[in-house]
Amino acid sequence: MRHFVLMRHAKAEAGEGKIDYDRTLVERGWSEADATAKALAARGLAPETILVSASRRTRDTLAATLPHFPGDCIIHLRRSLYDADVTDLRDALRRSQGQRVLLIGHNPAVHELALEFAGSDASGAGLTQGFPTAHAAVFTLGFGLDTVRFEEVVRP
């Protein structure tokens, strides 16, 4: 069974005086990403493939998570995921390889895709309230993206 994990980047510095693409994680963000990755690994969800936006804060989030994921994985650093919409994210996941795929991206697209995948489970999972930094929504797949099932939200 395939697992998709949608993760929002961890807490980044405010954008004053800096290009949004270049914002780095704050100390809290490094801790959040570390905690979320530790929880994912404890659940057996260490990714085989990671799709990550090329922005600085998503790359920092990736750097904080990797120590918790043993073994090798394929990392796809994609500038196209920075301004991605739901369709772009869905297509990236559809084309991905591996049984456990982690996508590290940005709101609002990550939140919107999590809502779409969760369907009627979104409210009970707290997804309708938002998708805070370093949170990860876990889904299992049957035969395709039309058979996605919500599992849980992993919080830092």
N, C-alpha and C positions, 0 to 999 in steps of 0.2 A: 504494500500500500504506500502511495506517495504522500509526503507531507509538504505543505507549503507554509512557510512562516513569513508573515508580513510584519516588519519592524520599522517603526519610525526612528529616525536618528535620535541620539541622546541630546540633552540640554546644551544649547550653544550660547555663545556670547551674544549680546545685543548687537544689532546691526549698525549702530551709530558710527559713521565715519569709515565703514568698511563695506566692501562689495559683498553682497549676500552670499555669493558662491564661496567666498573665502573665510566665512565665519568658522571659528574653531570651537571645540567643546570647552565648557567651563569645568571646574573640578567636580561639581555635582554630576555633570554629564558623563565624565569618565567612570564615576562610581555607579551610576545608573546602568550604563552599558555593560559594565563588568557583572553586575548583579543579574541582569536579564540573561546574559550569556551563560552564566553559571546555572541558572534555573533551567534554561533550555537543554544544556548538556546533561543535567541530572535527570531530565525526562527522556533521554535518549534521542534528542533532536539535534545533535551536532550535524551541521549541514555537509552535504557532499558538494553542493554548488552554492555559491553566494553571488547574487546579483546586487551590485551596489552603485548608487549614484556617485559620480566623480567629484561632488562638492567636498570641501574640506571637512565639514561636520559629519558627513556620512563615512568618509574615509577614516576619520578619528574614531567613530563608532565601531567600524570594522576592526581597527587596531585594538580597541579595548575588548572586543569579543573573541578574537582569535586564540588567545591563550587557553580558553576554555574548551576549544574544539580540537580534540586529539586527531591525529592522522592528517592526511592530505585532503584538500578540497580544491575545487576549481573556482577561481574568483574572476568574475566579469565586472570590471570597472567601466561603467558606461555613463558618458556625459549626457546621453539622451534620457536617462532616468531622472536628471535634475529637474527638468520642466515637464516631466511625464504627466499624462492624464491617466484616467482609469483604463482606457483602451490600450495605451502604451504598456502599462504595467501588466495587464492581462496577457497581452501578446508576448511580453518578455518571459512570463511564467510558462506560457504555453510552449515556447520554444526551448525552455531550459531542460537540462539533462539531470539525472540523479533522482534518488528516492526521497531525499530530504533537501529542499531548496529554501534558502533564506534570502529574502529581498529586503534590503535596507534602503529606505527612501524617505520621501517628504510628504507632509500633508499639503493640500487636502486629498491628494490622490490615494495615498496609502489608506487613509481612513475611509474614503469612499469605496475602495475595493473591498476592504474588510466588511463594510456594511453589506455590500452586494453579495459577497461570498457567504456571510452569516445568515442572510435572509431573515426569517422570522426569529432566529436565535439572537439577533443583534441586541434587542432590548434587554433580554435576560443576562446577556454577557456584559452589559454596561457600555456597549459600543456606541449606542445612540447619544451618550453623554460626551463623546469626544474620543480622541486617540492621543493621549499624552506622550511626551518624549520617552524614548526607550521602552515603550510598551510593544509587545509582540502578540499578534493574533495567529493561532495555530489552526490549520485546516488539513483535513485528509481528503484525498481524491479517490474516486472510483475509476471510471474509464475516461473521464475528461472534465473540463472545467464546468460542465453542467451537472456534475455529480460531486461537487465540493460539499464537505460537511464541516461545520464549525466544531472545534474541540475545546479551546480555552483561550483566555487572554493571560499572557505571562507579564507580570509587572515587576519592576525593579525592587 
